[in-house]
């Protein structure tokens, strides 16, 4: 069941405002191969569906991070 607070106008605007900063950090990770951290990836994954595509590409590019997508959920194999 969708969370009505997540899809309120205010929540959508907040995600849109946070997206450029998050995308910049994800792009930096793509260019440097530095893991931005599971918690950051999880936050982006669950909060902003538009960034899920970027995260999928990152995880495919850097399997050494030990993070995978299992049934639509991010999983850290180290935890």
Secondary structure as the mmCIF struct_conf table of DSSP 4:
data_model
#
loop_
_struct_conf.conf_type_id
_struct_conf.id
_struct_conf.beg_label_comp_id
_struct_conf.beg_label_asym_id
_struct_conf.beg_label_seq_id
_struct_conf.end_label_comp_id
_struct_conf.end_label_asym_id
_struct_conf.end_label_seq_id
TURN_TY1_P TURN_TY1_P1 UNK A 4 UNK A 7
BEND BEND1 UNK A 8 UNK A 8
HELX_RH_AL_P HELX_RH_AL_P1 UNK A 9 UNK A 32
HELX_RH_AL_P HELX_RH_AL_P2 UNK A 38 UNK A 47
HELX_RH_AL_P HELX_RH_AL_P3 UNK A 49 UNK A 61
HELX_RH_3T_P HELX_RH_3T_P1 UNK A 63 UNK A 65
STRN STRN1 UNK A 67 UNK A 70
TURN_TY1_P TURN_TY1_P2 UNK A 71 UNK A 72
STRN STRN2 UNK A 73 UNK A 76
TURN_TY1_P TURN_TY1_P3 UNK A 77 UNK A 78
#
